[in-house]
């Protein structure tokens, strides 16, 4: 089951995204602030959708970039998709520089773009799992071939030495 966290100080925005992404194979939780996320980041969610601005959380609230950096320190393998009403390219590039998988601008296509980002993350994770399987298989196969060659050579040497005469 996929584990997804939506971190947004606007509960309406978080609930709408949760409803849009919800299906039977997804465990989706919403959190209202980045600080709350960092306090409760004890599991490894598959994906975090993280708001960039936490204006409603208060003047002292960390922004999404600061939270992203903390997430990546604590859980570097967790994928983060930034959500923001800002359509500034420098903000998007900055979040990507610090490890965001994607940057989705809030608007009429935001939920579809968020779903596409989620699909891409999950497909990439599936491909990584398959790659790990094939690497383990290749290593096991290589060791089996080496063992067969060593045993074969040992048996050949035993025949030459006359052990089976």
N, C-alpha and C positions, 0 to 999 in steps of 0.2 A: 504494500500500500504506500502510495506516495504521501510524503509529509510536506505540507506547504504552510508557511507563515506569511501573513499579510500584516505589515506594520505601517499603519497610517493613523494620524491623529484625527482624521475626519471619519467618524464611524459609518456615515452613509456611503462614502467612497469604498471603504474596506468591505462593508457588507455586500455592496453591489458586485465588487470583484469576486468576493467569495461565492456568491450565488452564480455568477457567470462561469467560474472555474469548477464548480462542484460537480462531481459524479461519484459513483459508488466506490471507486478505487482510490479516492483521494481523501486524506485527512487534512482539512484546512482549518487553521485557527487564525484569529485576528488578535492583534496586540495594538494598543493605542499610542505607545511611545517607544522610541529607540532605547531609552534607558531601561524600560521594562523588559524589552527584548534581551538586552545584554545581561540583565539580572537572571533571566530564565533560560538562557541559551545553554541548557544542559544536554539537549539531544542534538542529533544531527539531522535537521530537516533537509529534504532534497532541494528545496527552493525557498528563498525568502524574497517576497515582493516588498520593497522598502521605499517609502515616501522620501523625497528629498528635503522638503521643508516641513518642519513641525511647529508651525506658527501657533496652532491651537494648544499645543502642549506647554506653552509658556516661553518667556524671554530667555530663560537659561537652558532651554532644551538644546541638546546636541542636534546638529543638522545631519542629513542623510549621509553625507560624505564622511563625517567623523564616525558615524555608526558603522558604515561600510568598512572603514579601516579597522575598527575594533572587531567586527565579525571575522574579517580575514585573518586577524591575529589569532583569534581563539579557534576558529573553525575554517581553515583555509580551503577545504574541499567543498564547502557549502556554496551553491550558486546564488547570486543575488541579482535580481532585476530591479533597477531603480525606476521609480514612478515619480513624475514631476510635471507641474504645469509650466515649468520653464522650458522654452524651446531654444535656449542658447547652446550653440555647439560647444563652446568651451566648458560648460557645465557637464554636458554629456561626455566629452572626451576625458575630463578629469575623473569622472566616476569610473569610466572604463579603464583608465590608467591605474586606478586603485583596486581593480578586480571585479567590477560589475560585469555580468554576462551581457546585459543589454540595458538600454535606456529607453523607457517608454514615456512619451509625452501624453499627459492626461488630455483627453478630448474624445471626440466621437468614435475614433478607432482604437482607443487605448485598450479596451478589453480584448479585442481581437488580436492586437499586437502582443498583449500579455499572454494570451493563449498560445500564440505562435512561439514566443520565447520559451514558454513552459514545454511545449512539444519538442522544440529543438534541444533543450537541456536534457529531457528524458531520453530522446533518441541518442544523443551523444553519450549519456551514461550507459545506455544499453550497448552501444558499440564498444565502449571501454570495457564493459564486463565480458563481451565476446572476445575482445582482444586478449584480455587476461586469461580466458579459458584456452584460447589457441596458443598463447605463449607457454602455458603450463603443459599443454598437450605436446608441443614441439620439444620442450625440454625433456619430458618423460620419454618421448619416442627416441630422442637422441641418446639418452642414457640406456634405453633398452637395446638399441643398435650397438652401442659401445660394449655393453655387457655380453651380448650375443657374440660379438667379434672376439672378445677376450676369452670367453668360454670355448668358442670354436678353435681359437689358436691354442689354448691349453690342451684341448682334446687332441688336436693334430700333433702337438709335441709329445703327448703321451703315446700316441700310436707310433711315432717315429722312434721313441725310446724303447718300444717293445713292451709296454705295460699290458697290452691286451693280447699277447701271444701265448 
